[in-house]
Amino acid sequence: MPSIGVNIAVLQGDTILLTLREDFEVWCLPGGHLDPDESFGQAALRETREETGLDVRLTRFVGSYSRANWSPSGLYHIHLFTAEVTGGILRTQPGETLDARFFPLHQLPYDLLLGTQHRIQDVVDGLTGVVKAELVDWPFPGLNRQDVYQMRDESGLQPAEFYRQHFPDLRDHQIVTEASGVKAG
């Protein structure tokens, strides 16, 4: 069964909201999987609220990002939106996020979740309607997330170090633009 979800680039001036994931202690855009009978937009609003405490208004659809061999379930698809804050109070989600804060777009933290950097670049470039394939395979064939978390816990490594050892950065040649999109106008 494919994994389908959303990422949300919450912008405030020249800054972007990132959350620090609890599982690997790496920074990422807010986001997550769709619930049954939920649209992409509804999922984006819900995930942003759950992970950051902020209410947002979606302002642009940036694009779709896919990985053919990601996780034991195979296909992975993420739709990326931009948004602006309309209310709420910035906070974390216990059990999922350790921190949430705005970073200058050109001073992002070092430890970013796989795929986050190029998605943010698409936001900065003002793209809409882009379709990209990320040519990277799940580094743990046959293992699910819980198995990987157990490996992480038994490794003796800090979560971010475990992540860096097993999830290398995407290289330009691993990102295939299938539809180039256009600049938002």
C-alpha positions in Angstrom: 0.0 0.0 0.0 1.5 3.4 -1.0 2.4 5.9 1.7 0.7 9.2 1.0 1.2 12.4 2.9 1.9 16.1 3.0 4.6 18.6 3.9 3.9 22.2 4.7 6.4 25.1 4.3 5.0 27.6 6.8 6.6 30.9 5.8 6.9 34.1 7.9 8.8 36.8 6.0 12.2 35.3 5.1 11.9 32.5 7.6 10.5 28.9 7.4 9.1 26.8 10.2 10.9 23.5 10.9 10.2 20.8 13.5 12.8 18.7 15.2 11.7 15.0 14.9 11.8 13.0 18.1 12.7 9.7 16.4 16.0 10.8 14.8 16.5 14.3 16.1 16.6 15.8 12.6 14.8 18.9 11.3 12.0 18.7 8.8 9.0 20.5 7.4 5.8 19.8 9.4 3.8 17.0 7.8 2.5 13.5 7.9 0.2 10.9 6.4 -3.3 11.4 5.3 -6.1 10.1 7.5 -8.9 8.0 5.8 -11.3 10.2 3.9 -9.1 13.3 4.3 -8.0 15.6 1.4 -4.5 16.8 1.0 -5.4 20.2 2.1 -7.2 19.0 5.2 -4.2 16.8 6.1 -1.9 19.8 5.7 -3.9 22.0 8.0 -4.3 19.1 10.6 -0.7 18.1 10.6 0.5 21.7 11.0 -1.8 22.2 13.9 -0.9 18.9 15.6 2.9 19.3 15.2 3.3 23.0 15.8 0.2 24.4 17.5 -0.3 26.9 14.7 -3.3 27.4 12.5 -2.4 28.2 8.9 -3.9 29.1 5.6 -2.5 27.2 2.6 -1.2 29.7 0.0 0.3 27.6 -2.8 0.7 24.0 -4.0 4.4 23.5 -4.7 4.4 20.0 -6.0 4.5 16.2 -5.6 7.6 14.2 -4.6 7.8 10.4 -4.9 10.1 7.6 -4.0 9.4 4.2 -5.6 11.2 2.0 -3.1 10.7 3.7 0.2 9.7 1.7 3.3 8.4 -1.8 3.4 5.2 -0.6 1.8 7.0 0.6 -1.3 5.7 3.8 -2.9 5.9 7.0 -1.0 4.2 10.2 -2.2 4.3 13.6 -0.6 2.4 16.8 -1.7 4.1 20.0 -0.6 2.2 23.2 0.2 3.2 26.7 1.4 1.2 28.3 4.2 1.0 31.4 6.4 0.2 31.5 10.0 -3.4 32.7 10.9 -3.4 31.8 14.7 -2.4 29.5 17.4 0.7 29.4 19.6 4.0 27.7 18.6 4.5 24.5 20.6 5.8 20.9 20.1 3.8 17.7 19.9 4.9 15.3 22.7 6.0 11.9 21.2 6.7 13.4 17.8 8.5 16.7 17.9 11.2 18.0 20.3 11.3 21.6 19.0 9.6 23.9 16.5 11.0 27.2 15.3 11.4 29.5 12.4 14.8 29.6 10.6 16.1 32.1 8.1 15.6 30.5 4.6 19.4 30.8 4.0 20.5 29.6 7.4 18.9 26.2 7.8 20.1 23.7 10.4 22.7 21.1 9.4 20.7 18.0 10.3 17.7 17.9 7.8 15.5 15.0 7.0 16.1 13.4 3.7 14.5 15.4 0.9 13.8 18.5 3.0 16.6 20.7 1.5 15.5 20.4 -2.1 11.8 20.8 -1.2 12.7 24.0 0.6 14.6 25.2 -2.5 11.5 24.6 -4.6 9.6 26.8 -2.2 12.4 29.5 -2.3 12.4 29.3 -6.1 8.6 30.0 -6.1 7.7 26.9 -8.0 4.2 25.5 -8.3 3.2 22.3 -10.0 6.6 20.6 -9.9 6.7 16.8 -9.9 9.9 15.1 -8.8 11.1 11.5 -8.2 13.6 11.0 -5.5 15.7 8.0 -6.6 16.6 6.6 -3.2 15.8 3.2 -1.7 14.7 2.4 1.9 18.0 1.6 3.6 16.5 -1.2 5.7 15.0 -3.8 3.3 12.4 -5.9 5.0 12.3 -3.8 8.2 9.5 -1.5 9.2 9.8 1.7 11.3 9.5 0.0 14.6 12.3 -2.4 13.6 14.5 0.6 12.6 13.7 2.4 15.9 14.8 -0.8 17.8 18.1 -0.8 15.8 18.5 2.9 16.6 18.0 2.3 20.3 20.4 -0.7 20.3 23.1 1.0 18.3 24.5 3.1 21.1 24.5 6.1 18.8 22.7 9.4 19.3 19.6 9.4 17.1 20.9 12.1 14.7 24.2 10.1 14.3 22.3 6.9 13.6 20.3 8.8 11.0 23.3 10.3 9.3 24.9 6.9 9.0 21.9 5.2 7.5 20.1 8.0 5.5 22.6 9.8 3.3 21.7 13.2 1.8 20.0 13.2 -1.6 22.4 14.1 -4.4 21.3 16.1 -7.4 21.5 13.1 -9.7 19.0 11.3 -7.4 16.3 14.0 -8.0 14.5 13.6 -11.3 12.2 16.4 -12.4 9.3 14.8 -14.1 7.3 18.1 -14.5 9.2 21.3 -14.1 6.3 23.4 -12.8 6.2 27.2 -13.1 7.1 30.2 -11.0 4.1 31.2 -8.9 2.9 34.6 -10.1 
